[in-house]
């Protein structure tokens, strides 16, 4: 249970880091905003034409008497939208990271340099196109796993009582684990850590992944919140990746003091 609190602490530290480095925070918002517009358009289309799609997909119910026809198709439309929303939550991080690969790569490096005892940061040495390919390939593998979990949880949701109480909570923990996996990939990929090895590390410390990712999964249900938390989530995931890999780090209070001294110097010079 200790790791649960540690994971949440890394999430909070990441948000504090971007709050102290506002320029990186501003650049980190751009990919999330782009992804938000795309997802908002897709979910709006689903809300507008989801009922028509359900009607087209269930011609066998055309002759059903009222109110059963309306109840049946209304239920399926609600389920379709809920499934679309779940997929949006599961894939938002992966798509945002892919869109913002250069932004988040630079942000993650700066976090590493700020907490590394010698001020260094690992570099992949790969060209951008290669990094994008690896990121897209690994994200697809993660999304396939997340999709299988989503289908299973969706089916279990029809179990009376358990489906309306236990399964939604379980769904947030599953989503949180995959979010942690996706977000740590930015720092892990720069270190040449393969997806399989990342999974082994996170499975060995599930509570750490849950503590970091589950609060994000809950907050990501609100799209605008997801956009504003993404830069800090990447920063926090970098700190958590260092923990998983056993890398030493300076206390973030030292970094905060250095930032304050720099800000004071700049104000004095001006």
C-alpha positions in Angstrom: 0.0 0.0 0.0 3.0 2.3 0.5 3.6 2.3 -3.3 0.0 3.5 -3.8 0.9 6.8 -2.0 4.3 7.0 -3.7 2.6 6.8 -7.1 0.3 9.6 -6.3 3.2 11.6 -4.9 5.0 11.3 -8.3 1.8 12.6 -10.0 1.8 15.6 -7.7 5.5 16.3 -8.1 5.1 16.3 -11.9 2.4 18.9 -11.7 4.5 21.0 -9.4 7.5 20.7 -11.8 5.5 22.1 -14.8 4.1 24.8 -12.5 7.7 26.0 -11.9 8.6 25.6 -15.6 5.8 27.5 -17.3 7.4 27.6 -20.7 7.6 23.8 -20.9 4.1 23.6 -19.6 2.8 25.9 -22.4 4.5 23.8 -25.1 3.2 20.6 -23.5 -0.4 21.8 -23.8 -0.4 22.0 -27.6 -0.6 18.2 -28.3 -3.4 17.8 -25.8 -5.4 20.6 -27.4 -5.0 19.1 -30.9 -6.1 15.7 -29.7 -9.0 17.2 -27.7 -10.4 18.8 -30.8 -10.2 15.5 -32.8 -11.8 13.5 -30.0 -14.5 16.1 -29.4 -15.5 16.0 -33.0 -15.6 12.2 -33.0 -17.7 12.0 -29.8 -20.1 14.7 -31.1 -20.6 12.7 -34.3 -21.3 9.6 -32.2 -23.8 11.5 -30.1 -25.6 12.9 -33.2 -25.6 9.8 -35.4 -25.2 7.0 -32.8 -29.0 6.4 -32.7 -29.1 6.1 -36.5 -26.3 3.6 -36.5 -28.1 1.5 -33.8 -31.3 1.6 -35.9 -29.4 0.4 -39.0 -27.7 -2.4 -37.0 -30.9 -3.7 -35.5 -33.4 -4.1 -38.3 -34.9 -7.2 -36.6 -36.5 -4.8 -34.0 -38.3 -2.6 -36.5 -41.7 -4.3 -35.8 -41.4 -4.3 -32.0 -44.2 -2.6 -30.2 -43.8 0.6 -28.1 -42.2 1.1 -25.7 -39.9 -1.9 -26.2 -38.4 -0.6 -29.4 -37.5 2.8 -27.9 -36.1 1.3 -24.7 -34.1 -1.4 -26.5 -32.5 1.0 -29.0 -32.1 3.8 -26.4 -30.2 1.4 -24.2 -27.9 0.3 -27.1 -27.3 3.9 -28.0 -26.3 4.7 -24.5 -24.0 1.6 -24.4 -22.4 2.6 -27.7 -21.7 6.1 -26.4 -20.3 4.8 -23.1 -18.1 2.4 -25.0 -16.9 5.3 -27.2 -16.2 7.4 -24.2 -14.2 4.5 -22.6 -12.2 4.1 -25.7 -11.5 7.8 -25.8 -10.2 7.7 -22.2 -8.0 4.6 -23.0 -6.6 6.0 -26.2 -6.3 9.8 -25.4 -2.9 9.5 -23.8 -1.5 7.3 -26.6 -2.7 9.6 -29.3 -1.6 12.7 -27.5 1.9 11.3 -26.8 2.2 10.3 -30.5 1.1 13.8 -31.7 3.4 15.5 -29.1 6.4 13.2 -29.3 9.0 16.0 -29.8 7.4 18.2 -27.1 7.2 15.5 -24.5 10.6 14.1 -25.3 12.1 17.6 -24.6 10.0 18.0 -21.5 11.1 14.6 -20.1 14.7 15.3 -20.8 14.5 18.6 -18.9 12.9 16.8 -15.9 15.8 14.3 -16.0 18.4 17.0 -16.0 16.7 18.9 -13.2 16.8 15.9 -10.8 19.9 14.1 -12.0 22.8 14.4 -9.5 25.1 15.3 -12.4 22.6 17.2 -14.5 22.6 14.7 -17.3 19.7 13.0 -19.2 19.7 9.8 -21.2 19.3 10.2 -25.0 18.1 7.5 -27.4 20.3 8.7 -30.3 17.6 7.6 -32.7 16.2 9.8 -35.5 12.8 11.3 -35.0 11.1 9.1 -37.5 12.4 6.0 -35.7 11.3 7.2 -32.3 7.8 7.9 -33.8 7.7 4.4 -35.3 8.6 2.8 -32.0 6.2 4.9 -30.1 3.3 4.1 -32.5 4.1 0.4 -32.5 4.3 0.1 -28.7 1.1 2.3 -28.3 -0.8 0.0 -30.6 0.3 -3.1 -28.6 -0.8 -1.4 -25.4 -4.1 -0.3 -26.9 -4.8 -3.9 -28.0 -4.3 -5.1 -24.5 -6.4 -2.2 -23.1 -9.1 -3.0 -25.7 -9.3 -6.6 -24.6 -9.7 -5.5 -21.0 -12.3 -3.0 -22.0 -14.4 -5.7 -23.8 -14.1 -8.0 -20.8 -15.2 -5.2 -18.3 -18.0 -4.2 -20.6 -19.4 -7.7 -20.6 -19.0 -8.0 -16.8 -20.9 -4.8 -16.5 -24.1 -6.7 -17.2 -23.8 -8.7 -14.0 -26.4 -7.4 -11.5 -25.1 -5.2 -8.7 -21.4 -6.2 -9.3 -21.6 -4.7 -12.8 -22.8 -1.4 -11.4 -20.5 -1.2 -8.4 -17.3 -3.3 -8.5 -16.7 -3.3 -12.2 -16.5 0.5 -12.7 -14.0 0.8 -9.9 -12.0 -2.1 -11.4 -12.1 -0.3 -14.7 -10.5 2.8 -13.3 -7.6 0.7 -11.9 -7.1 -1.1 -15.2 -7.2 2.2 -17.1 -4.8 3.7 -14.6 -2.3 0.9 -15.1 -2.3 1.4 -18.8 -2.0 5.2 -18.5 1.1 4.7 -16.3 2.5 2.3 -18.9 1.9 4.8 -21.7 3.3 7.8 -19.8 6.4 6.2 -18.6 7.2 5.1 -22.1 8.5 8.6 -23.0 11.4 8.3 -20.4 11.8 4.5 -20.9 12.1 4.8 -24.7 15.0 7.3 -24.4 16.7 4.7 -22.2 16.2 1.9 -24.7 13.9 -0.1 -22.4 11.7 -2.4 -24.5 7.9 -2.6 -23.9 8.1 -6.1 -22.5 10.6 -5.0 -19.9 8.5 -2.0 -19.0 5.5 -4.3 -18.4 7.6 -6.5 -16.1 8.7 -3.5 -14.0 5.1 -2.1 -13.7 3.6 -5.5 -12.9 6.1 -5.9 -10.1 4.9 -2.7 -8.6 1.3 -2.5 -9.6 0.3 -0.3 -6.6 2.8 2.3 -7.8 1.2 2.3 -11.2 -2.3 2.4 -9.8 -1.4 5.3 -7.4 -0.1 7.3 -10.3 -2.5 6.4 -13.1 -5.9 5.8 -11.4 -6.4 9.4 -10.3 -5.5 10.4 -13.9 -8.0 7.9 -15.3 -10.7 9.5 -13.1 -9.7 13.1 -14.1 -9.4 12.2 -17.8 -13.2 11.7 -17.9 -13.3 15.5 -18.1 -11.5 16.3 -21.4 -10.3 19.7 -20.6 -8.8 18.4 -17.3 -6.9 15.8 -19.3 -5.3 18.5 -21.5 -4.1 20.6 -18.6 -2.8 17.6 -16.6 -0.9 16.0 -19.5 2.4 18.0 -19.2 2.6 17.4 -15.5 1.7 13.7 -16.0 4.7 13.3 -18.4 6.9 15.0 -15.9 5.7 12.9 -13.0 6.0 9.7 -15.1 9.6 10.6 -15.8 10.3 10.8 -12.1 8.5 7.5 -11.6 10.5 5.8 -14.4 13.7 6.8 -12.6 12.3 5.1 -9.5 11.4 1.9 -11.4 14.9 1.8 -12.9 16.6 2.5 -9.6 18.2 5.8 -10.7 19.2 8.2 -8.0 17.6 11.7 -8.0 18.1 14.9 -6.1 15.2 16.0 -3.9 12.8 18.1 -5.8 13.0 20.8 -3.0 16.6 21.4 -4.2 15.3 22.0 -7.7 12.7 24.3 -6.4 15.3 26.4 -4.5 17.4 26.6 -7.6 14.4 27.8 -9.6 13.7 30.5 -7.0 17.3 31.7 -7.0 17.2 31.9 -10.8 14.0 33.8 -10.8 15.4 36.2 -8.2 18.5 36.7 -10.3 16.5 37.5 -13.4 14.3 40.0 -11.6 17.3 41.7 -10.2 19.0 41.9 -13.6 15.8 43.4 -15.1 
